[in-house]
Amino acid sequence: MFNLFSELKKEFNIPYVTDYNLINLTGKALYVEGHKGIMTLSKELISFRVKNGVVVVEGKSLSLKILSENTLCIEGKIKKTEVF
């Protein structure tokens, strides 16, 4: 099965340093592999668990476009992403 993050890490010789991966696409979409579940879901804030922490995404008109067992995609106007 094709894995975007694995292919990018191979292509650019990037070591695996976390058990989850984030790609923020120009502040309009956030693609995540390795999430452990949604905690908060609103149009202004989405938070979810990752191994050893929580990711909080703030913005406007946020929505989940993809949600599977370990992958999610948030779309909207993303203003801030923090990992705790």
MDAnalysis code that builds the backbone (N, CA, C; Angstrom):
import MDAnalysis as mda
import numpy as np

u = mda.Universe.empty(252, n_residues=84, atom_resindex=np.repeat(np.arange(84), 3), trajectory=True)
u.add_TopologyAttr("name", ["N", "CA", "C"] * 84)
u.add_TopologyAttr("resid", np.arange(1, 85))
u.add_TopologyAttr("resname", ["MET", "PHE", "ASN", "LEU", "PHE", "SER", "GLU", "LEU", "LYS", "LYS", "GLU", "PHE", "ASN", "ILE", "PRO", "TYR", "VAL", "THR", "ASP", "TYR", "ASN", "LEU", "ILE", "ASN", "LEU", "THR", "GLY", "LYS", "ALA", "LEU", "TYR", "VAL", "GLU", "GLY", "HIS", "LYS", "GLY", "ILE", "MET", "THR", "LEU", "SER", "LYS", "GLU", "LEU", "ILE", "SER", "PHE", "ARG", "VAL", "LYS", "ASN", "GLY", "VAL", "VAL", "VAL", "VAL", "GLU", "GLY", "LYS", "SER", "LEU", "SER", "LEU", "LYS", "ILE", "LEU", "SER", "GLU", "ASN", "THR", "LEU", "CYS", "ILE", "GLU", "GLY", "LYS", "ILE", "LYS", "LYS", "THR", "GLU", "VAL", "PHE"])
u.atoms.positions = np.array([
    [0.838, -1.184, 0.000],
    [0.000, 0.000, 0.000],
    [0.890, 1.258, 0.000],
    [0.546, 2.220, -0.805],
    [1.295, 3.475, -0.895],
    [1.136, 4.293, 0.380],
    [2.261, 4.783, 0.907],
    [2.251, 5.627, 2.098],
    [3.019, 6.901, 1.771],
    [2.316, 8.027, 1.702],
    [2.917, 9.299, 1.315],
    [4.114, 9.649, 2.187],
    [3.970, 9.538, 3.493],
    [5.054, 9.935, 4.390],
    [6.273, 9.028, 4.241],
    [6.060, 7.739, 4.091],
    [7.180, 6.820, 3.902],
    [7.941, 7.149, 2.629],
    [7.204, 7.426, 1.561],
    [7.843, 7.760, 0.287],
    [8.628, 9.073, 0.382],
    [8.056, 10.090, 1.035],
    [8.762, 11.363, 1.202],
    [10.029, 11.186, 2.040],
    [9.942, 10.411, 3.106],
    [11.107, 10.192, 3.962],
    [12.211, 9.442, 3.227],
    [11.831, 8.463, 2.396],
    [12.823, 7.749, 1.595],
    [13.472, 8.682, 0.574],
    [12.636, 9.433, -0.134],
    [13.131, 10.311, -1.207],
    [14.090, 11.366, -0.693],
    [13.788, 11.950, 0.472],
    [14.589, 13.051, 0.991],
    [15.495, 12.643, 2.145],
    [15.641, 11.326, 2.379],
    [16.514, 10.826, 3.446],
    [16.185, 11.434, 4.805],
    [14.916, 11.486, 5.143],
    [14.473, 12.051, 6.417],
    [14.314, 10.906, 7.406],
    [14.969, 10.991, 8.572],
    [14.829, 9.900, 9.554],
    [13.459, 9.913, 10.212],
    [13.037, 8.760, 10.700],
    [11.787, 8.664, 11.458],
    [12.068, 9.147, 12.869],
    [11.440, 10.247, 13.260],
    [11.685, 10.794, 14.598],
    [10.436, 10.783, 15.465],
    [9.261, 10.576, 14.888],
    [8.021, 10.514, 15.660],
    [7.178, 9.349, 15.169],
    [6.145, 9.049, 15.933],
    [5.235, 7.988, 15.545],
    [4.007, 8.533, 14.822],
    [4.041, 9.805, 14.476],
    [2.968, 10.400, 13.702],
    [3.571, 11.388, 12.722],
    [2.807, 11.764, 11.698],
    [3.291, 12.658, 10.653],
    [2.237, 13.713, 10.366],
    [2.689, 14.947, 10.143],
    [1.806, 16.058, 9.805],
    [2.317, 16.746, 8.554],
    [1.412, 17.106, 7.663],
    [1.746, 17.970, 6.534],
    [0.703, 19.076, 6.499],
    [1.149, 20.323, 6.613],
    [0.253, 21.474, 6.507],
    [0.386, 22.012, 5.092],
    [-0.702, 21.960, 4.349],
    [-0.693, 22.395, 2.960],
    [-1.199, 23.829, 2.850],
    [-0.295, 24.771, 2.852],
    [-0.551, 26.208, 2.666],
    [-1.625, 26.780, 3.586],
    [-1.751, 26.210, 4.783],
    [-2.723, 26.741, 5.736],
    [-4.173, 26.437, 5.396],
    [-4.389, 25.568, 4.405],
    [-5.757, 25.235, 3.989],
    [-6.124, 23.787, 4.295],
    [-5.122, 22.952, 4.524],
    [-5.382, 21.547, 4.835],
    [-4.237, 21.002, 5.681],
    [-4.570, 20.110, 6.587],
    [-3.580, 19.434, 7.421],
    [-3.829, 17.941, 7.290],
    [-2.833, 17.222, 6.793],
    [-2.930, 15.785, 6.600],
    [-2.122, 15.108, 7.694],
    [-2.702, 14.127, 8.375],
    [-2.070, 13.496, 9.530],
    [-2.151, 11.980, 9.405],
    [-1.035, 11.322, 9.648],
    [-1.011, 9.872, 9.783],
    [-0.518, 9.559, 11.182],
    [-1.176, 8.627, 11.853],
    [-0.742, 8.202, 13.177],
    [-1.530, 8.812, 14.320],
    [-2.708, 9.372, 14.049],
    [-3.508, 9.927, 15.151],
    [-4.105, 8.792, 15.975],
    [-4.447, 9.101, 17.216],
    [-4.990, 8.093, 18.135],
    [-6.422, 8.417, 18.550],
    [-7.068, 9.363, 17.880],
    [-8.462, 9.674, 18.174],
    [-8.731, 11.156, 18.310],
    [-9.932, 11.556, 17.933],
    [-10.373, 12.953, 18.004],
    [-10.797, 13.269, 19.433],
    [-10.403, 14.431, 19.927],
    [-10.805, 14.878, 21.263],
    [-11.843, 15.990, 21.185],
    [-11.601, 16.988, 20.327],
    [-12.480, 18.141, 20.181],
    [-12.729, 18.375, 18.706],
    [-13.986, 18.693, 18.364],
    [-14.316, 18.935, 16.969],
    [-15.315, 20.081, 16.883],
    [-14.848, 21.227, 16.370],
    [-15.723, 22.366, 16.112],
    [-15.191, 23.089, 14.886],
    [-15.901, 24.074, 14.424],
    [-15.470, 24.824, 13.234],
    [-14.256, 25.710, 13.509],
    [-13.952, 25.982, 14.802],
    [-12.818, 26.830, 15.168],
    [-11.660, 26.066, 15.794],
    [-11.899, 24.819, 16.274],
    [-10.851, 24.072, 16.961],
    [-11.067, 22.572, 16.786],
    [-9.994, 21.894, 16.401],
    [-9.995, 20.437, 16.340],
    [-8.756, 19.966, 17.082],
    [-8.945, 19.055, 18.026],
    [-7.796, 18.476, 18.725],
    [-7.885, 16.964, 18.625],
    [-6.713, 16.331, 18.605],
    [-6.655, 14.880, 18.507],
    [-5.396, 14.372, 19.192],
    [-5.460, 13.122, 19.602],
    [-4.335, 12.496, 20.280],
    [-3.338, 11.950, 19.265],
    [-2.071, 12.016, 19.648],
    [-0.986, 11.334, 18.948],
    [-0.180, 10.631, 20.034],
    [0.693, 9.751, 19.654],
    [1.486, 9.056, 20.658],
    [2.252, 10.086, 21.487],
    [2.108, 10.026, 22.789],
    [2.790, 10.908, 23.744],
    [2.375, 12.369, 23.648],
    [1.168, 12.670, 23.174],
    [0.762, 14.069, 23.130],
    [-0.595, 14.316, 22.506],
    [-0.847, 15.615, 22.312],
    [-2.092, 16.092, 21.725],
    [-1.747, 17.173, 20.712],
    [-2.426, 17.162, 19.572],
    [-2.271, 18.217, 18.570],
    [-3.552, 19.044, 18.580],
    [-3.384, 20.377, 18.637],
    [-4.517, 21.298, 18.626],
    [-4.402, 22.164, 17.377],
    [-5.473, 22.191, 16.588],
    [-5.530, 22.980, 15.356],
    [-6.596, 24.043, 15.540],
    [-6.208, 25.312, 15.344],
    [-7.145, 26.425, 15.457],
    [-7.306, 27.082, 14.102],
    [-8.522, 27.572, 13.822],
    [-8.763, 28.233, 12.554],
    [-10.220, 28.610, 12.384],
    [-10.625, 28.731, 11.133],
    [-12.006, 29.063, 10.791],
    [-12.509, 28.065, 9.763],
    [-13.792, 27.745, 9.847],
    [-14.446, 26.813, 8.913],
    [-13.717, 25.479, 8.825],
    [-13.223, 24.980, 9.966],
    [-12.509, 23.711, 9.983],
    [-13.487, 22.547, 9.853],
    [-13.067, 21.518, 9.127],
    [-13.874, 20.310, 8.998],
    [-12.960, 19.120, 8.740],
    [-13.439, 17.938, 9.108],
    [-12.720, 16.702, 8.820],
    [-13.145, 16.202, 7.453],
    [-12.217, 16.117, 6.531],
    [-12.527, 15.609, 5.198],
    [-12.214, 14.127, 5.090],
    [-11.231, 13.670, 5.871],
    [-10.875, 12.256, 5.901],
    [-10.731, 11.864, 7.366],
    [-11.310, 10.749, 7.741],
    [-11.123, 10.198, 9.080],
    [-11.149, 8.683, 8.964],
    [-10.005, 8.065, 9.243],
    [-9.921, 6.614, 9.272],
    [-9.219, 6.212, 10.566],
    [-8.908, 4.960, 10.687],
    [-8.318, 4.443, 11.920],
    [-7.068, 5.204, 12.348],
    [-6.200, 5.585, 11.409],
    [-4.990, 6.316, 11.797],
    [-4.699, 7.535, 10.929],
    [-5.575, 7.864, 9.984],
    [-5.359, 8.994, 9.085],
    [-6.513, 9.983, 9.197],
    [-6.166, 11.275, 9.143],
    [-7.209, 12.295, 9.084],
    [-6.723, 13.460, 8.244],
    [-7.681, 14.197, 7.703],
    [-7.376, 15.403, 6.947],
    [-8.350, 16.486, 7.400],
    [-7.784, 17.590, 7.852],
    [-8.568, 18.742, 8.286],
    [-8.467, 19.795, 7.198],
    [-9.610, 20.342, 6.787],
    [-9.622, 21.426, 5.812],
    [-10.278, 22.652, 6.420],
    [-9.914, 23.812, 5.912],
    [-10.431, 25.088, 6.378],
    [-9.295, 26.096, 6.400],
    [-9.494, 27.202, 7.058],
    [-8.444, 28.208, 7.187],
    [-7.698, 27.940, 8.495],
    [-6.546, 27.284, 8.384],
    [-5.772, 26.881, 9.558],
    [-4.873, 28.040, 9.976],
    [-5.080, 28.523, 11.195],
    [-4.296, 29.648, 11.714],
    [-3.134, 29.192, 12.569],
    [-3.341, 28.095, 13.326],
    [-2.283, 27.660, 14.251],
    [-2.401, 26.163, 14.493],
    [-1.242, 25.510, 14.562],
    [-1.163, 24.102, 14.914],
    [-0.126, 23.962, 16.020],
    [-0.539, 23.379, 17.147],
    [0.376, 23.197, 18.274],
    [0.365, 21.747, 18.716],
    [1.528, 21.287, 19.181],
    [1.667, 19.930, 19.709],
    [2.031, 20.046, 21.176],
    [1.262, 19.361, 22.022],
    [1.500, 19.379, 23.476],
    [1.841, 17.982, 23.953],
])
